[in-house]
Each structure stands twice: as C-alpha cells, then as structure tokens.
C-alpha cells in the first residue's frame, strides 16, 4: 500500500489545509514512510498478548455528578464583545 498525492489532497481538503505541489509531493512520501513503518507491527506475533486499552491499570477517575449553582449569566457575559439573548454572539463562519 502506498500513499498517493491524491490521498494527501483529499485529507488536506477534509482538514481545510492548502499545500503547494512541492509540499503535497513531500507529504506523500513522508506519510507513505510512516504508514510502512507502522505496518511493520503487523509482522509481530501478538497471539499471546492481551488486548490493552490503557498501558497502566486505572479505575474510574471521574467524580460523582453533583448539582451545584451555576455562575451568574450577566457576570459571565460582562466582558463579551457581543451578546444576544443571554448568549455570546460570534461571527458566522464563512467557507
């Protein structure tokens, strides 16, 4: 399997990144090298290896949900550049 320039273009569009032709060529080679290096892991015998989700055994580190009073909305919006209906107003994202 080899990473093509078209695949790099496709991924760059998804990430909304623009690259020059030289960069696309360079990244194609670099990503291809990375994929081939990682693919070497398929050569390892992992039959006796237990699947792992985390390298260190951990337990649930989340706290219990507890209802607490919220901050005052006016205080939160006090330094907002623009606000509307008790919310922050931000510029529309134009593609």
N, C-alpha and C positions, 0 to 999 in steps of 0.2 A: 504494500500500500504506500502510496506517495501523495504528499500534499501538493495540490496544483495551485497555480496562480489564481484560477477561477474560484477555488475554495477559499482562498485568502480574501479575495474581493467580496465573496458572499458574506463571510464572517465580519469583515470590516464594515459592510453596509448594515448588518444587524447591530453592530456596536456603534454605528454612526461615526465611523472614522474614515478619513480620507488619506490615502497614501499615494506617493508618486510611483511611477512604474519601477524605478530602481528599488524603492522600499518594498513594493509588492514582491519583486523577484527575491530580494534579500530575505524577507519574512517567509516566503515559500520554502526556501532552503533551510532556514532556521527551524521552522515548525516541523518540517519533514525530519530533520535530525532529532528533534525532541521526541517525536512520535516513534521513530525507530529505536531510540534509546529506551523509552518506556516499554516498548513492545518486547524487549529482551526479558522482561519479567515473566512473559508467557512461557519462557524456557524453563522456569523454575518448577520443581515438583512441590506442589503445595497440598498433596493428598492428606498429609498428617497435620496440617496447620488448621487450627480452629479459626473460623471467621471472626474478625475483630471489628468492632465499631469505634473503639477508642483504645489507644495504646496503654493507658493507665486505668485500672479499675476505678470507676467512680459510681457514686449513687446520686440520686436526685438532689441537685444542689439548689433547686428552686424553693423560694419561701412560700408559705401559705398565702393564699389570696386574702387580703384584708381590706375591707371598705374603709376608706379614710376621706375626710373632706378634701375637696379639690381646691386649687388656688383660685383666688378671685379673678374672674374673667377680665374685668377692667384693668386690674393690675398687670395681668399678662399682656394685654394689648396696649398698655400705656406707651411703649416706645415703638409700636408698629408704624411703619412708614404709611401704610394704607390699611384700613379695616372696613368691613362691611358686614352688617347683621351679626356683630359679635364674633367675627372670624377675621383671620389675616386675609388680606387681599393681595394676590401676587399676579405678576404679568402672565398673560397667556403664552404658552409655549407654541411657537410657530416653527414648523419644519421647513 
